[in-house]
Amino acid sequence: MLEHCLEHFRELVMCRGDTALTTFYYRNHKKAAKLLVEHECINWNKLEDWASQRAIDISAPGTVLSEEESEHFCGGLEQQGKLC
């Protein structure tokens, strides 16, 4: 039983959510899972490529506000009782 649970957690980590449902049925008056469900796993290389194309360099000048810029920008919001 433990091996089944670990395999299920591995699939959750490695595979994306999809429309495949794990359903149940009764066997000998006890619930049992229908485990023969086809799942589609993520192509991790494709996901990493997609994410890296959209990444920003937060250390590049102008990407993140300086402390002075942040105080200037956020000061007005804080005076209005809003969080920045």
C-alpha positions as CSV (number, residue, x, y, z in Angstrom):
1,M,0.0,0.0,0.0
2,L,2.8,2.4,0.8
3,E,4.4,1.9,-2.6
4,H,1.1,2.8,-4.3
5,C,0.9,6.0,-2.3
6,L,4.4,7.0,-3.0
7,E,3.9,6.3,-6.7
8,H,0.7,8.4,-6.6
9,F,2.7,11.3,-5.0
10,R,5.4,11.0,-7.6
11,E,2.8,11.2,-10.4
12,L,1.4,14.3,-8.7
13,V,4.8,16.0,-8.6
14,M,5.9,14.9,-12.1
15,C,2.6,15.1,-14.0
16,R,0.2,18.0,-14.5
17,G,-3.3,18.1,-13.4
18,D,-5.6,16.9,-16.2
19,T,-9.2,15.7,-16.7
20,A,-8.4,12.1,-15.8
21,L,-10.3,11.3,-12.7
22,T,-9.6,8.6,-10.1
23,T,-13.0,7.1,-9.5
24,F,-14.1,4.5,-7.0
25,Y,-16.2,1.3,-7.0
26,Y,-17.3,-1.1,-4.4
27,R,-15.5,-4.5,-4.1
28,N,-16.7,-6.8,-1.3
29,H,-18.7,-3.9,0.2
30,K,-15.5,-1.7,0.5
31,K,-14.5,1.2,-1.7
32,A,-11.7,0.5,-4.1
33,A,-10.0,3.0,-6.5
34,K,-10.1,2.4,-10.3
35,L,-6.4,2.9,-10.9
36,L,-6.2,2.3,-14.6
37,V,-6.5,5.9,-15.6
38,E,-4.3,7.4,-18.3
39,H,-2.4,10.5,-17.3
40,E,-0.4,12.9,-19.5
41,C,2.9,13.9,-18.0
42,I,4.5,17.3,-18.4
43,N,7.4,17.7,-20.8
44,W,9.6,19.4,-18.3
45,N,12.1,20.6,-20.9
46,K,9.3,22.4,-22.8
47,L,8.0,23.9,-19.6
48,E,11.4,25.1,-18.6
49,D,11.9,26.6,-22.1
50,W,8.5,28.4,-21.8
51,A,9.3,29.8,-18.4
52,S,12.8,30.9,-19.3
53,Q,11.5,32.8,-22.3
54,R,9.3,34.8,-19.9
55,A,11.8,35.3,-17.0
56,I,13.0,38.7,-16.0
57,D,16.4,39.6,-14.4
58,I,15.4,41.2,-11.1
59,S,19.0,42.4,-10.7
60,A,18.8,44.5,-13.9
61,P,18.7,48.2,-13.4
62,G,15.1,49.5,-13.4
63,T,13.4,46.1,-12.9
64,V,13.0,46.5,-9.1
65,L,12.3,49.8,-7.5
66,S,15.2,51.2,-5.4
67,E,14.4,51.9,-1.7
68,E,14.1,55.7,-2.5
69,E,11.7,55.0,-5.5
70,S,9.7,52.5,-3.4
71,E,9.3,55.1,-0.6
72,H,8.2,57.7,-3.1
73,F,5.8,55.4,-4.9
74,C,4.4,53.7,-1.8
75,G,4.2,56.8,0.4
76,G,1.1,58.0,-1.4
77,L,-0.6,54.7,-1.1
78,E,0.2,54.4,2.6
79,Q,-1.2,57.8,3.2
80,Q,-4.4,56.5,1.7
81,G,-4.3,53.6,4.1
82,K,-3.4,51.1,1.3
83,L,-0.6,48.6,1.4
84,C,2.2,48.7,-1.1
